[in-house]
Amino acid sequence: MVSHPDILIIHPDSAVCTTLAHILGTAGYRVTEATSGDEGLRLAAECCPSVALVALALPDRDGPAVCRALRSSPNTRSVLCALIAAAPPAAHEATAQAALADAWIVTPVSATEVLALVRLLLRVYAAEQRDYADAVAVDLLYQEIVQTTLDGFWIIRASDARFLAVNEAYCRMSGYSRAELLTMTLPDIEAIERPQETAAHIERLLHQRYERFESRHRRKDGTNIDVEVNVRLVERDERLFVVFARDITATKQAEATLRRSEARYRSLLNALPDRVFRHDAAGHFIDYHAPNEVTPIMPPEAFLGKHYREVVPSVISEPLTAALARAYRTGELQRFEYDLPLFDGTLGFFEARVVVGEDNDALSIVRNITEQRQAQRTLHAQHKQFLTIFDAFPEMLYVVDPATDEVLFVNKVFQDRLGHNPVGGVCYRELQGFETRCSFCTNEIILRTRQPYTWEQHNQCLNLDLLLTDQIIRWPDGRDVRFELAVDITARKQAEAAQERLGKELARKNRELEQIVYVASHDLRSPLVNVQGFSHELQSSLDELRRILASLDLPVAERALLTFLLEEDLPESLRYILTSVSKMDALLKGLLRLSRLGRAALSIVPLDVGQLIAETLVAFDFEIKHAGVAVEVGPLPPCRGDAVQVGQIFANLISNALKYLAPARPGQITITGDRAAGMTVYGVADNGLGIAADQHEKIFELYYRLDPTRVEGDGLGLTIVRTIVDRHSGWVRVVSTPGVGSQFLVALPEVA
């Protein structure tokens, strides 16, 4: 029984599809519907219909084109087509399309006409299928045997290579049903890219009449199988090919795997730098392999088939005899080494490994280890040289096996410090005085990272502070060992401790000094205020005395003396007192300001220095215009600092530049900025009087003034600048030439 649907309807009008499907479904037919040509062809490939009802006009292609595509596909080659149209075709249209359409259906449809037409087409389809199969099968004397054989069997017509009969074995092999195969031809199943090769093969079979060969067939699921094909030409009413096909895919895959395996093992064997000898159980050479670049000690024909004692010297045969005996007895690999003179007169070193195979033959694998031995000797000599150098090294050195903690080497300096040679003992006991492994052992770190590891430790056994550098190195026997360099830093650690104590003491003294300065500058101002106040009282008293003197009748001499005292002597003394008080007050205010500056908390943030400079220049606008100074500001990168204190730095530097202008030329102030070594460096340059080289450090001292008679000030400006810069972990310096000008450079932390 055919398992696929019988009828395929391809029509863009869903109402027509529904009507036709209802008519045919009511009559018991299986129906598949499609609304476009492409959808219909896809469904036809899946269901292999017997009859297709196709609309004359479709949205993607016309009905005749769909019929042509159905007839050209292997799965639907035998389908019968009826075109559906709104009117009967004209005579010339029916003639032109007769090769494509087996019948016509005119809409609107009549159930009676549709059923009659479909039944007629199905009878034609069944008759065509029986003609192909029965014409050959009726003459097969051994049909029952053919159907039960495990090999695929089929008969094809020589003229068009069409399948006429096929057994169940080939259906299982190919994945197609018998009904599907009987609609196909030989090129449909052969996995040959060029169809002309199939045609040429058929032509050759027509002349040879019999052939046995291998080919590849394409299964229904798209995979390929390898087949061994036996073909015989049979001539009856027409020429036929009788074919038996055997699936040899597994065999071909096994052969390919074997070839790859052989090629892989051959490549591995060719890549070995060793000579390989095969012996039978009695000790006769039966096979030999050597790399192409290896010169044989003797040609293979000189020893193959002979016993090894007959052809190899005793230096080889004696240890080989013992190794073979042990290998046959234990079944384990045996190894021995020997020396042998080479062709150039030098002595060669060889390693032989002997193993017994499952076939009871023995393999001897011989490797030339001359270079390895020479390298080992060179390495051993270098090792001794290094140990000699390490012994003379002024710092402590030692080597320990990290797996066992065994001390392998200690140089003379370390031995002298320890008072004995600890080689052979365990490191934690000999070098640290512990009974168990050190909790601070670095073995795990350096074995994992394979990088040097530097750390500090106080060695109780030596009572020394040590700077240690541990590293994994390769020992001559191939072991990974810990190499440690120990530098005595006891003096440095003591100096660091002393420096730390001194730093704490200095910080304490600074705090005390700041407190003293604060108290002094604050408390000393109280007496000054009293002095200043009583000076004003004295001035008032003088004024009162002048008034009284004017009303008294005194002798001329006495009046003259009193007038001198009241008008000149006493006022001058008061002026000196008040001037000194003002000066002392200014000095104390400066000290107080400097003290507060050192104690003020800093708010460190990223600063827009360009904006900060612009605001500072606004404050100096009057002085700049009055002096006729040109100010040039370049690009200023940001920095990190306290906005108030950094603003004070630039205010003081700009103020000094304005104070010390050169009278003989127009003033010029240039402000710049750049980055260098993690800092932002700002420059405030002028073309003023300049500063002598011996004054470059003094100008930063407390109350120091370059020209007290010419320029007003308290001598604290640059002291404040340096204090602020120091608190910001920066630096300040001056570059100056007398008569040319000065540039103050200030470095502050840059913004990351």
FINURO-24996 format. One record per residue: x, y, z of N, C-alpha, C in turn. Coordinates in steps of 0.1 Angstrom, whole numbers, plus 5000, padded with zeros to 4 digits. Layout:
% FINURO-24996
XYZXYZXYZ;...
This chain:
% FINURO-24996
500949885000500050005000500950125000;500650224992501350354991501050435004;502050485011501850545023501750695022;502050755010502050895009500650945004;500351075006499051135001498951114986;497751094982497551074967497451194959;496851304964496451414956497151544962;497751624953498351754957497651864949;497051964957496352074951497252194953;497552264941498352394942497452504936;496952594944496052694939496152814948;496252944943496353054952495053094959;493953054954492653084959492252984970;492253024983491952924993490552864992;489652944987488252884985488252774975;488952784964489052674954489752554961;490852584968491552474975490552394984;489852474992488952415002487852324995;487352384984486252304976486752174971;487952184964488552064958488951964969;489552014980489951924991488651854997;487551924998486351865004485851754995;485751784982485251684972486151564973;487451574972488351454972488451384985;488451464996488551405009487251325013;486051375008484851305010484851165003;485551164992485651034984486750944990;487450985000488450895007489950915002;490151014994491551044990492251125000;493651105001494451195010494851315002;494751435007494951555000495951645007;496851705000497751805005497551934997;497552055004497252174997498452274998;498552354987499652454987499052574979;499552704983498952824977499952884967;501252834966502252884956502952764950;503652804939504352694932505552644940;506252734946507452684954506952594966;505852634973505352554984504952424979;504252424967503752294962504952204958;506052254953507152164949507852114962;507852194972508452144985507652034991;506352054991505451944996505451824988;505551844975505551724966506851634968;507951704971509151624974509051544987;508151584996507951515008506951405007;505851435000504751335000504651254987;505351284976505351204964503951174959;503151274955501751244951501651174938;500451104936500151034924499651134913;498751234918498151324909498351464915;498551574907498751704911497751794903;496851874910495951964904496552104906;496952164895497752294896497052404889;496952524895496352634889497152684877;496552734867497252784855498052904858;497552984867498353104871498553104886;499853124890500253124904501053244907;501153284920501853414923503353414920;503953304920505453294918505853234905;505053154899505353094886504053034880;504053004867502752954861502652804863;501352754860501152614862501952524854;502152544841502952464833504352444838;504952564843506352554848506352464861;505352464869505252374881505152234876;504352204866504252064861505652024855;506352104848507652074843508552044854;508552124865509452094876509151964883;507851934884507451804890507951684882;507851694869508251584860509751574860;510551674863511951664863512551624876;511751614887512351574900512251424901;513251354907513251214908512151154916;511651234926510651184935509251194929;509051284920507751314914507751294899;508651214894508751204879507551144873;506851054880505650984874504351044878;504351164884503051224888502351274876;500951264876500151304865499551444869;499551544860499151674863497851714855;497051794863495851854857495851994860;495752084849495752234851494352284854;494252374863492952434867492852574861;491852604853491652734847490252774848;490052914846488652964846487852944834;488552904823487852874810488652774803;488052694794488752594786489852664778;490952594775492052654768491752654753;492352754746492152764732492952644726;492652614713493252494707494752504707;495252624703496752634702497352624716;496652664727497252654740497252514745;496152444742496052294746497152214739;497352244726498452174719499752204725;500052334728501352374733501652314746;500552294754500752244768500452104770;500152034759499851894760500951804766;502151844764503351774769503451784784;502851894790502951914804501751884812;500551904806499251874814498651754808;498251664817497551544813496051564812;495551674819494051704818493851844822;492551894820492252034824491052024833;490952114843489752134852489252274850;487952304847487452434845486652474858;486952594863486152644875485052724870;483852734877483652664890483552514888;483952434897484152284896482852214899;482752104893481552014896482151894903;481651844914482151734921482151614913;481151584905481151464896482251474886;482451584880483551594870484951584876;485151644888486451634894486751494898;485751424904486051284909486251194897;485551214886485751134874487151154868;487551274867488851304862489951254870;489851264884490951214892491051064892;489850994892489850854891490550804878;490250874867490950834855492450854855;492850964861494350984862494950884871;494350844882494950744891495050614885;494050574876494150444869495250444859;495450554853496650574843497950554851;497950624863499250624871499550474875;498450404880498650264884499150174873;498550194861498850114850500350134846;500750264846502150294843503150224852;502850234865503650174875503750024874;502649954871502649804869503449774857;503349844846504049814834505549804837;506049904844507549904847507949784855;507249754866507649654875507349514870;506149494864505749364860506449314848;506849404839507449364827508749284829;509449314840510649244843510449134854;509749174864509649074875508948944872;508148944862507448814858508448714852;509548764847510548674841511648634851;511648684863512748654872512548514878;513348424875513148284880513548274895;514448364898514948354912514448484920;513248524918512848654924512748644939;512348524944512248514959513648514965;514648454959516048464964516548604964;516248674953516748814951516248904962;514948884966514248964976514848944990;515348824992515748785005517248805007;518048834996519448844998519848975006;520948965013521449085021522049195012;522449165000522949264990521849334983;522049454980521149534972521049474958;519849464952519649414939518649514932;518949544919518049624911518349594896;517349624888517449614874517149754868;518049794859517749924852517749904837;517049994831516949994816518250064811;518850004801520150054796519850184788;518750194782518450314773518350444781;517650444793517550564801517950554815;518550434819519050414832517950424843;516750394839515650394849515450264856;515150274869514950154878513650084873;513849954871512649874868512249774879;513249744887512949654899514049674909;513649654922514649674933514149594945;515149534952514749454963514749534976;514249474987514149545000515449585006;516549495003517849525009518349655004;518149684991518649814986517849934991;516549904993515650014999516150055013;516549945021517049975034518450045033;519250005023520550065021520450205017;519550245008519450375002518550465010;517650415018516650495025515450525017;515350495005514250514996513250394997;511950424995510950314993511050264979;510450144977510550084964509750174954;508650234958507850314949508750434945;509450494955510350614951511450574941;512050454944513150414935512650384921;511450334920510950304906510550424898;510650544905510450674897511750734894;512950674898514250734897515050664886;516250734883517250674874518550664881;519450594875520750574881521450704885;521550814876522150934880521550994893;520350964896519651024908520350974921;520950854921521450794933523050794933;523650814922525150814922525650944927;526550934936527151054942528451094933;528151124921529251164911528951304907;529951394909529751534906529551554891;530151474882529951504868529151394861;527851424857526951324851527551254839;528451324832529051264820529851134823;530351134835531051014840530150894840;528950914845527950804846527550754832;527350854823527050814809528150734803;529350774805530550704799530650564805;530350554818530450424824529350324818;528150384816527050294810527550254796;528050344789528550314775529550204775;530450204785531550104786530949974790;529949974799529249844802528549774791;528049854782527349804770528349724761;529549754761530549684753531149574761;531449594774532149484782531149384787;529849414789528749334793528849294808;529949294814530149264828531249344834;531049394847532049464854531849464869;532949464876532849474890533649594895;533049684902533749814906533249864919;533849974924533450044936532850174932;531850224939531250344936530650404949;530050524947529450594959527950624955;527050594964525650624962525150724972;524250814968523650914977522350854983;522250854996521050805003520050915003;518850885007517750985007518051095017;518751065028518951175038520151255035;520751235022521851325018523251265021;523351165029524651105032525051015020;526350985020526850895009527250755015;527150655007527650525011528550465000;529550395005530450324995529850194992;529750154979529150024975530149954965;530149824966530849734956529749684947;529849714934528849684924529249574914;528349474912528549374902527449404891;527849424879526849464869526949354857;525849314852525849224841524749274831;525149274818524149314808523349194804;522049214803521049104799520249164788;520149084777519449134765518249044764;517049104766515749044763515049124752;513849164755513149254745513949384744;514549424755515449544755516649514764;517649594763518849564771518649624785;519049534795518849564809520149534816;520349614827521549584835520949524848;521549404851521149334864522349364874;522049424885523049484894522849424908;524049384914524049354928525049454935;524549524946525349624952525549594967;526749594972527049564986527549684993;527049715004527449835012528849805018;529849875014531149855019531649975027;530750065031531050185038531950155050;531550065059532250035071533649985067;533749895057535049845052535949955048;535350045040536150165034536650255046;535750275056536150355067537250285075;537150155077538150085084539450085077;539450075063540650085055541250215057;540450325056540950455057541550485071;540850435081541450445095542750375096;542850255090544050175090545150245083;544850305071545850385064546350505072;545350575078545850685086546650645098;546250535104547050485116548450445111;548450375100549850335095550650455092;550050555085550750675082551250745094;550350755104550650825117551850755124;551750615125552850545132554150545124;553950545110555150555102555850695104;554950805105555550935107556150945120;555550885131556150885144557450815144;557450695137558750615137559850695129;559450765118560450835111560950955118;560051005127560451125135561351095147;561450965151562250925162563750935158;564550985167565951005164566750875167;566050765168566650635173566750535163;567650435165567750315157566850215164;566050135156565150035162565449905156;565849805165566149665161565049575166;564649485157563649375162564349245162;564249175173564849045175563748935177;563948815172563048705176563448655189;562748565194562948515208564348445209;564948405198566248335198567348445198;567048565194568048675194568548705180;567848665169568148695156567548835152;568248915144567749035139566749005128;565549055129564549035119563949165112;564249275118563849405112564749515117;564749635110565649735114565049875109;565149975116564750115112565750215118;566150305109566950415114566550545107;566650665114566350785107567250805095;566750885086567550905073568850975076;568951065086570151135088571251055096;570850935101571750855109572550765100;573850765101574750675094574850545101;574450425094574450295101575850255104;576050185115577350135119577750025108;576749945104577049855093575749845085;575849805072574649795064573649695069;572349715068571349615073571549475068;571949455056572149325051573249245058;574149325065575249255072574849195085;573649235090573249175103571849115103;570949155094569549095094569648945092;568948875100568848725099569948665108;570848745113571948685121571648715136;572348635144572248645159573048765163;572648835173573248965177574748935181;574948815187576348795192577348785181;576848745169577648735157578148865151;577448975154577749095146578049215155;577649215168577949335176579049295186;579849395190580949375199580449335213;581349285221580949235235580449355244;580949475241580549585249579049615248;578449565237576949575235576349445238;576849335233576149205234576049155248;576949175257576849135270575749205278;575749335278574649395285573249375278;573249355265572049325258571549185262;572449085264571948955268571248965282;571949035291571349045304569949125304;569949225295568649305294567549225288;567849145278566849055271566348955281;567248895289566848795299565848855309;566148975314565349045324563949085318;564049135305562749175298561849055296;562348935292561548825290561048765303;561848785314561448735327560348825334;560548955333559649045341558649115332;558849115319557949185310558049335311;559049385318559249525319560349575311;560349705308561349775299562649775307;563749735299565049735305565949845298;566949895305567750005300569149985304;570050015294571450015297572250105288;573450145292574250245283575550175280;576150225269577450175265578150275257;579550265256580350355248580850275236;581050355225581450285212582250385204;583350345199584150435190583350465177;583350595173582650635161583550635149;582950665137583750665125584950765125;584650885132585750985132586750965143;586650855150587650825160587250875174;586250945175585750995188584950885195;584750905208583950805215582550855216;581650765212580250795213579550725224;578450785229577750725241576350695236;575850575240574550535235573750475247;572350495245571450435255570550335247;570450215253569550115247568450075256;567250065250566050025258565449905252;565149805260564749675255563349645260;562449605252561049565256560549445248;559749365254559249245247557849275243;557449245230556149265225555249145227;553949165224552949055225553248935217;553948955206554248845197555548775201;556048805213557248745219558548785212;558448885202559648945197560149055206;561349085205561949195213562349315205;562149435210562549555204563749615212;564749655204565849725211565949865204;565749965212565650105207566950175212;567750215203569150265206569150415202;569550495212569650645210571150685212;571550775203572950835205572750945215;573450935227573351035237574651105239;575451105228576851165230576651315233;575851385225575651525228575051555242;574151465246573551485259574651465270;575551365268576551335278577551455278;577851505266578851615266578151745272;576851765270576151875276576151855291;575951735296575951715310577251735316;578351695309579651725314579951875314;579551945304579652085303578852155315;577652105316576852165327577452135341;577952015342578551985355579752075358;580552095347581752185349581252325352;580252375345579752505348579152515362;578552405366577952405380579052415390;580152345388581252355397581852495397;581852555385582452695384581452795391;580152775389579252865396579352845411;579452725416579552705430580852765436;581952765428583152835432582952985433;582253035423581953185424581053215435;579953125437579053155449579753145462;580753055463581553035475582253165479;582753235468583553355470582653485471;581353465469580353575469580353645483;580353775484580353835497579053825505;577953795498576753775505576453625508;575453605517575053465520574253405509;574653285505573853205495573653065500;572453005496572252865498571252815489;571252675487570352605478569652495486;568352485484567552385492566652315482;566452185484565452105476564052135482;563152205475561852235481560952115484;561251995477560451885479560851815493;562051815497562551745509563051845520;563251975516563852075525565352045528;565951955520567351925522568252045517;569252075526570152185522571252115512;571252175500572152115490573552195489;573452325492574652405491574552525500;575652555507575752685515577152745512;577252865508578552925505579352955518;580552985516581552995528581153105537;580553215531580153335540579053285550;578153215544577053165553577453065563;578352975559578952875568579652945580;580353055576581153125587580153185597;579053245591578053305600577353195609;577053075603576452975611577352905621;578652895617579652825625579752685622;579052635611579152495607578652485593;578852365587578352335573577052255574;575952315570574652255572574152165560;575052145550574652065538574251925543;573151875538572651745541571551745552;571451855560570351875569569151935563;568151955571566952025566567052175570;566552255560566752395561566152465573;564952425577564352495588565052465601;565652355603566452325615567752385615;568452375603569852415602569952575601;569052635594569152775591568252865599;567252805605566252885613566152845628;566652725630566552675644565152625648;564352585638562952535640562952385640;561952325645561752175644560752135634;559952235629559052205618559252315607;558652285595558752375584558352515587;559052615582558752755586557352795580;556652865589555252915584555353015573;556553085572556753185561557453125549;557552995547558252935536557752985523;558553015514558153075501558152975489;558352845493558452745482557152745473;556052755479554752745471554652865461;555152985466555053105457555953095445;557253055448558153055437557952935427;557452825433557152715424555952745415;555052825420553852855412554152965402;554853065406555053185397556253165388;557253095393558553075385559253215384;558953305393559553435393560353455406;561353545406562053575419561053645429;561253615441560453665452561353725463;561153855465562053925475561153965487;561853935499561053965511562153985522;561654035534562554055545562153965557;563153935565562953845576564053865587;563653855599564653855610564953715614;566253675611566653535614567053525629;566353445636566553435651567853355653;568153265644569353185646570653265645;570653365636571753445634571653585640;570353615645570053745651570453855641;569953835628570253935618568953965610;568854085606567754125596568254095582;567554025574567953975561567054025550;567554065539566754085527566953965518;565953885515566053755509565453765495;566053705485565553685472565553535469;564353475467564253335464563853315450;564453215444564153185429564353035427;563552975418563652835414564752825403;565652745404566652715394566752565392;567352525381567552385377568852335382;568852225391570052165396570652075386;571952035386572551955375571851825373;571151765384570551635382569051655377;568651775374567351795368566351845378;566651845390565651885400565452045400;564252085403563952225406564252245421;565152345423565652375437565452525440;565452555453565252695457566652755459;566952865452568152935453567853065461;568553085472568253205480569553285483;569353415480570453515483569953595495;570853595506570453665518571453775520;570953905521571754025523571554075537;572654095544572454145558572054295558;570854315563570454455563570154505577;570854435587570654475601570954615603;572154665598572554805600571454895594;570954865582569954945575568654955583;568254835588567054835596567254915609;568454905615568654985627568655135624;569155165612569155305608567755355605;566955265599565555295596564755315609;565055235619564355245632564755375638;566155405638566555535643565955655636;565855645623565255745615563755765618;563155655620561655665624561555725638;562455695647562355755660562655905659;563655935651564056075649562956155642;562256085632561056155626559956185635;559656085644558656105654559056225664;560356225668560856325676560756465670;561156465657561156585649559656635648;558756545645557356585644556856645657;557256585668556856635681557456775684;558756785680559456915682558757025673;558356985661557657075652556357125658;555657025663554357065670554557155681;555657125690555957215701556357355696;557157355685557657485679556457565674;555557495667554357565662553557615673;553457545684552657585696553357705702;554757705703555457815709555257935700;555457915687555258035678553858095679;552958005680551558045681551358125694;551758065705551558125718552358255718;553658255713554458375714553858485705;553458455693552958555684551558605689;550858515696549558555701549658635714;550458585723550558645736551358775736;552358785727553258905727552459025722;551358995714550659105709549859185720;549559115731548859185742549659295748;550959275752551759395756551859505746;551959455733552059555723550859645722;549759585724548459655723548459755735;548959715747549059805758550059925755;551159885750552159995747551560095737;550860035727550260125717549160215723;548360145732547360225739547860335747;548860305756549460405765550160515757;550660475745551360575737550360685733;549160635729548060725726547660815738;547660755750547360825762548460935764;549760895762550760995763550561115754;550161075741549961185732548861275736;547761225743546761305748547261395759;548061335768548661405779549561525774;550261505763551161605757550261715752;549161685746548261785741547661865753;547361805764546861875776547961965782;549161915782550261995787550462115778;550362105765550562215756549462325760;548262275762547162365765547462445778;547962365788548262425801549362525800;550462485793551562565791551262695784;550262695775549862815769549262915778;548662865789547962955798548863005810;550062945811550962985822551863105818;552163175829553063285827554463245832;555263205823556563145826557763235820;558863215827560063285821560263225807;560963315799561163275785562063155784;563063135792563963025791563162895794;562462895805561662775809560662745799;559962845793558962825783559562755771;560762805767561462755755561762605757;562262575770562662435772561462345772;560362385779559162305779558562295765;558662395757558162395743558962285735;560262295737561062195730560762045734;560562035747560161895751558861855746;557861945746556461905743556261895728;557061975720556761985706557761895698;558961875703559861805695560361675701;560861675713561561565719560561455722;559561485730558561375734557761325722;557261405712556661355700557461265692;558761295691559661215683559861075690;559961075703560060945710558760865709;557660935709556360865707556260805693;556760875683556760825669557660705668;558860705675559660585675558960465681;558360495692557660385700556560325691;555660415685554560365677555060295664;556160335658556660275646557160135650;557960125661558459995666557259895669;556259955675555059875679554459815666;554259905656553659855643554459755636;555759775637556659675630556659545638;556659545651556559425659555259355657;554159435656552859375654552759305640;553359365630553359305617554159175617;555359175624556159055625555358945633;554658975643553958875651552758825643;552058915636550958875627551458775617;552658805611553258715601553458575607;554158575619554358445626553058375629;552058445633550758385636550158325623;550258405612549758355599550458225595;551858225596552658115592552357995601;552058015614551757905623550457845619;549457935617548157885613548157805600;549057855591549157795577549657645579;550557625588551157485590550157395597;549157455605548257365612546857355604;546657435594545357425587545157295580;543957235581543657115574543557135559;544157045551544157055536542956985530;542357045520541256975513541756955499;542356835496543056805484542056765473;541856835463540956805452541656845438;541056795427541556835414541256985412;542257065408542057215407542257255392;541357345388541457415375542357535377;543657515374544657615377544457735368;543957715356543657825347542657925353;541557865359540557945365541158015378;541957945385542557995397543458115394;544258105384545158215379544258335375;543258315367542358415362541758495374;541358425385540758495396541858575404;543058525404544158595411544558725404;544558715390544958835382543958945384;542658905386541559005388541959085400;542359025411542759095423543859185421;544759165412545959245409545659345397;544459355393544159425381544659575382;544459635393544859785394546359795393;547059715401548559725401549159695387;548559595380549059555367548859665357;547659735357547459845348548259965352;548359995365549060105369550560095365;551159975366552559955363552759935348;551659915340551759895326552459755323;552059655330552759525329551859435319;552559375310551859275300551959135307;550759075308550658945314550258845304;551058735302550758625292550558495300;549458435298549158305305548958195294;549758095295549757985285548757875290;548657765283547757655287548257595301;547357585310547757535323547057405327;547757295327547157165331546657175345;545657085349545157085363546257015372;545957035385546856965395545956935407;546456865417545756825429546256915440;545356975448545857055459544657125466;544957195477544057275484543857415477;542657445473542357555464542857685471;542557705484542957835491544457845491;545157735495546657755497547357755483;546857685473547557695460547257835454;546057895457545858025452546758125459;547158095472548058185479549458175473;549858055468551158045461551258145449;550258135440550358215428550158365432;549358395442549258535446550558595451;551258515459552558565464553558585453;553658485443554658495432554258615423;553058635420552658745411552958875418;552658885431552959005439554359035439;555258935441556758965440557159015427;556558945416556958995402556659135400;555459185405555059325404555959415412;556459365424557259455433558659475427;559259375421560659385417560759405402;559859485396559959525381561159605379;561759605367562859685363562359815358;562759935364562160065360562560105346;563660045340564060095327563360025316;562459925318561859865306560359825310;559559805300558159765303558159625310;557259615319557159485326556459375318;556959255320556359135313556259025323;555158965325554958845334554358735325;555058615326554558495318554258385327;553058325326552758205335552458085326;553257975328553157855320552957735329;552657615322552457495329552757375320;553257265326553657145319553657025329;553756905323553756785332555156725331;555656665342556956605342557056515354;557356385352557556285363556456275373;555256275369554156265378553756385385;554356505381554056625387553556725376;552856835381552556945372553357055376;554257115367555157215370554757345364;554557445372554057575368555257675369;555257775360556357875360555758015360;556258095369555858245369557158315366;557258375354558558435350558258585348;559358665351559258815349560558865343;560558985338561759055333562259165342;562159135355562459235365563959245368;564259285381565659305385566459185386;565859065388566658945389567258925403;567758805406568258775419569658705417;570558755425571958695425571958545429;572858475424572858325427573058295441;573758385449573958355463572758385471;571758445465570558475472569358375470;569558275461568458195456567858115468;568658075477568157995489567658095500;568358205502568058295513566658355511;566258375499564958445497563758365503;564058235505562958155511562958155526;563958225532564158215547563158315553;562858295566561858375573562358515574;561458605570561758755572562858805563;563358725553564458775545563858855534;564458975532564059065521565259115513;565059115499566159145491566559295493;565659385492565859525493564859595502;565059585515564059645525563859785523;564859865518564660005516563860045504;563759955494563059985482561659935481;561559815486560259745485559659715499;558359745500557659715512557359565513;557259515526556859375528557359325541;556959205545557359145558558359035556;558759005544559658895542559158755544;557858735543557258605546556658545533;556558615522555858565510556358435505;557758435503558358305497558458195508;558558235520558558135531557158065531;556158145529554758085529554657995517;555158035505555157955493555857825495;557057825501557757695503556957605513;556357665523555657585533554457515527;553757595519552557535512552957425502;554057445495554557345485554957225492;555657235503556157125511554957035516;553857105521552757035526552056965515;552157005502551556935491552556835484;553656805491554656705486555156745472;555356875471555956935458557256995460;557657085452558957155453558857295446;559657385451559757515445561257555443;561557615432562957665430562857785421;563957865421564057985413565257975403;564958025391566058045380566058195377;567258255380567258405378568658455374;568558565366569858635362569658775365;570558835373570458975377570359065364;569459155364569359245353568459195341;568159065342567358995331565958955336;565858895347564558855352564658725360;563558685365563458565373562358475369;562458345371561358245369561258155382;560058155388559858065399559057945394;559657825396559057705392558457635404;557157595403556457525414555857395409;556157285416555757155412554657105422;553457065417552457015425551956875419;551356795427550856655422549956675410;550156595399549256605388547956525390;546956555382545756485382545856355374;545656235380545856115373544856095362;
